[in-house]
Amino acid sequence: MASELSDDEGGIPAAFKILIAGGFGVGKTTLVGAVSEIAPLLTEEYLTDESVGVDDTAGVEAKSTTTVALDFGRITISDELVLYLFGTPGQERFMFVWDELAYGAIGAIVLADTRRLEDAFSSIDYFEQRGTPFVVAVNCFEGARTYLPQEVEQALNLDPHVPVRMCDARHRESVKTVLITLLEQVMAQGARA
């Protein structure tokens, strides 16, 4: 999904694909919506009785909808750089969608919730196995215990080069800081290669 096309009339910006991944109810849809400069495309559906016993709503009991395909947003960084954001579904039963969404992505944000940190492992494993640069963004929910980034890094057994950032997925500036960290990580991984 990366391109570096230009024309004689000033050029077309380079466009890069970023994935937003994490467990069910961690705030991926909220994150995409907070930073997207366009009305985000959302594939939210209401939870039904069919999901009882399938979707673990512990810690997110008030959640009434879930992403069933993807979330999509766009943010223009500069005249030369545009990021397309693709939020993945969080439930294991929708993991088959991830390979299609991951195609062409330059990096990923793994959104984590410290109340259910174990839900981040499948996303981390996915990107590690693919060699995709990623950062872990801890969505700081009200009332949740606060941890230091180093504590989260240790609990998730992350490689030392994987950044951990605290964020609030509802706030544009917080999300932009995470995106900048990811872009720095992508560049650093490219330099290490």
C-alpha positions as CSV (number, residue, x, y, z in Angstrom):
1,M,0.0,0.0,0.0
2,A,3.0,2.3,0.0
3,S,3.5,4.5,-2.9
4,E,5.9,7.3,-3.8
5,L,4.2,8.5,-7.0
6,S,4.5,12.1,-8.1
7,D,3.3,14.0,-11.1
8,D,4.3,17.3,-12.7
9,E,1.7,19.3,-10.8
10,G,3.2,19.1,-7.4
11,G,3.1,15.4,-6.6
12,I,0.9,12.9,-5.0
13,P,1.7,12.2,-1.3
14,A,3.2,8.9,-0.3
15,A,0.4,6.8,1.3
16,F,1.1,4.1,4.0
17,K,-1.1,1.6,5.7
18,I,-1.1,1.2,9.4
19,L,-3.0,-1.5,11.4
20,I,-4.6,-0.9,14.7
21,A,-4.9,-4.2,16.5
22,G,-5.7,-5.5,20.0
23,G,-8.3,-7.5,22.0
24,F,-12.0,-7.2,22.1
25,G,-13.2,-3.9,23.6
26,V,-9.8,-2.3,23.9
27,G,-10.7,0.9,22.0
28,K,-9.5,0.3,18.4
29,T,-12.6,1.9,16.9
30,T,-12.4,4.8,19.3
31,L,-8.7,5.4,18.4
32,V,-9.4,5.4,14.6
33,G,-12.3,7.8,15.1
34,A,-10.3,10.1,17.3
35,V,-7.5,10.8,14.8
36,S,-9.2,10.3,11.4
37,E,-9.6,13.5,9.4
38,I,-12.5,11.9,7.5
39,A,-15.6,10.3,8.9
40,P,-14.3,6.8,9.7
41,L,-15.8,3.8,8.0
42,L,-16.9,1.5,10.8
43,T,-18.3,-2.1,10.5
44,E,-19.9,-2.1,14.0
45,E,-22.7,-4.5,14.7
46,Y,-24.7,-5.0,17.9
47,L,-23.7,-7.9,20.2
48,T,-26.4,-10.5,20.2
49,D,-27.3,-13.5,22.3
50,E,-25.2,-15.6,19.9
51,S,-22.1,-14.0,21.2
52,V,-22.8,-15.0,24.9
53,G,-20.1,-17.4,25.9
54,V,-18.1,-16.6,22.8
55,D,-17.1,-13.0,23.4
56,D,-15.6,-12.3,26.8
57,T,-17.1,-9.0,28.0
58,A,-15.4,-9.1,31.4
59,G,-14.2,-5.6,32.1
60,V,-16.3,-4.2,29.2
61,E,-19.7,-5.2,30.3
62,A,-21.3,-2.0,28.9
63,K,-20.0,-2.7,25.4
64,S,-22.9,-3.2,23.1
65,T,-21.3,-3.3,19.6
66,T,-18.3,-5.0,18.0
67,T,-16.3,-4.6,14.8
68,V,-17.0,-7.4,12.4
69,A,-14.7,-6.5,9.5
70,L,-12.6,-3.4,9.9
71,D,-12.5,0.3,10.9
72,F,-10.9,2.7,8.3
73,G,-9.6,6.2,8.7
74,R,-7.1,8.6,7.2
75,I,-4.7,11.2,8.6
76,T,-2.6,13.5,6.5
77,I,0.8,14.0,8.2
78,S,2.1,16.5,5.6
79,D,1.7,17.3,1.9
80,E,4.0,14.4,1.3
81,L,2.7,11.8,3.7
82,V,-0.8,10.3,4.3
83,L,-1.5,7.4,6.7
84,Y,-4.4,5.0,6.1
85,L,-5.6,3.4,9.4
86,F,-7.1,0.0,9.4
87,G,-8.6,-1.2,12.7
88,T,-8.8,-5.0,13.0
89,P,-11.6,-7.0,14.7
90,G,-10.6,-8.0,18.2
91,Q,-12.2,-11.5,18.5
92,E,-10.3,-14.6,17.7
93,R,-13.1,-15.8,15.4
94,F,-12.4,-12.9,13.0
95,M,-8.6,-13.5,12.8
96,F,-9.0,-14.7,9.3
97,V,-9.5,-11.1,8.2
98,W,-6.1,-10.0,9.6
99,D,-4.0,-11.5,6.8
100,E,-5.9,-9.4,4.2
101,L,-5.8,-6.3,6.3
102,A,-2.1,-6.7,7.0
103,Y,-1.1,-7.0,3.4
104,G,1.0,-4.0,2.6
105,A,1.0,-2.5,6.1
106,I,4.3,-0.8,7.1
107,G,3.5,-1.1,10.8
108,A,1.0,-1.6,13.6
109,I,-0.2,-0.3,16.8
110,V,-1.2,-3.0,19.4
111,L,-3.7,-1.3,21.7
112,A,-3.7,-2.9,25.1
113,D,-5.9,-2.6,28.2
114,T,-4.1,-3.3,31.5
115,R,-7.3,-4.8,33.0
116,R,-7.1,-7.6,30.3
117,L,-3.4,-7.4,29.3
118,E,-3.4,-11.1,28.2
119,D,-5.7,-10.1,25.2
120,A,-2.7,-8.3,23.6
121,F,-0.6,-11.5,23.3
122,S,-2.2,-12.7,20.1
123,S,-1.7,-9.4,18.3
124,I,1.9,-9.2,19.5
125,D,2.6,-12.7,18.3
126,Y,1.0,-12.0,15.0
127,F,3.2,-9.0,14.2
128,E,6.4,-10.6,15.6
129,Q,5.9,-13.6,13.4
130,R,5.4,-11.4,10.3
131,G,8.3,-9.1,11.2
132,T,6.0,-6.1,11.1
133,P,7.2,-3.1,13.1
134,F,4.8,-2.3,16.0
135,V,4.4,-0.3,19.1
136,V,2.2,-1.1,22.1
137,A,-0.2,1.6,23.2
138,V,-1.8,1.2,26.6
139,N,-5.3,2.7,26.5
140,C,-5.6,4.3,29.9
141,F,-9.2,3.6,31.0
142,E,-10.7,5.6,33.9
143,G,-10.6,3.6,37.1
144,A,-8.0,1.1,35.8
145,R,-4.8,0.7,37.8
146,T,-1.9,2.7,36.3
147,Y,1.3,1.0,35.3
148,L,4.7,2.3,34.1
149,P,5.6,1.5,30.5
150,Q,8.5,-0.7,31.8
151,E,6.0,-2.8,33.8
152,V,3.8,-3.3,30.7
153,E,6.9,-4.2,28.7
154,Q,8.0,-6.8,31.2
155,A,4.5,-8.2,31.6
156,L,4.1,-8.7,27.8
157,N,7.7,-10.0,27.5
158,L,8.4,-7.5,24.7
159,D,11.7,-7.2,22.9
160,P,13.6,-4.1,24.3
161,H,13.3,-2.3,20.9
162,V,9.4,-2.4,21.0
163,P,8.2,1.0,22.4
164,V,5.3,1.1,25.0
165,R,3.3,4.3,25.1
166,M,0.5,5.3,27.5
167,C,-2.4,6.9,25.6
168,D,-6.1,7.9,25.7
169,A,-7.7,6.5,22.5
170,R,-10.4,9.2,22.8
171,H,-8.0,12.1,22.3
172,R,-6.5,13.1,19.0
173,E,-3.2,14.5,20.4
174,S,-2.6,11.3,22.4
175,V,-3.2,9.1,19.4
176,K,-0.9,11.3,17.2
177,T,1.9,10.8,19.7
178,V,1.5,7.0,19.3
179,L,1.5,7.3,15.5
180,I,4.7,9.3,15.6
181,T,6.3,6.7,17.8
182,L,5.2,4.0,15.3
183,L,6.7,5.9,12.4
184,E,10.0,6.3,14.3
185,Q,9.9,2.5,15.0
186,V,9.3,1.7,11.3
187,M,12.3,3.9,10.4
188,A,14.5,2.4,13.2
189,Q,13.6,-1.1,12.1
190,G,14.4,-0.3,8.5
191,A,17.8,1.1,9.7
192,R,18.5,-2.2,11.7
193,A,17.7,-4.3,8.6
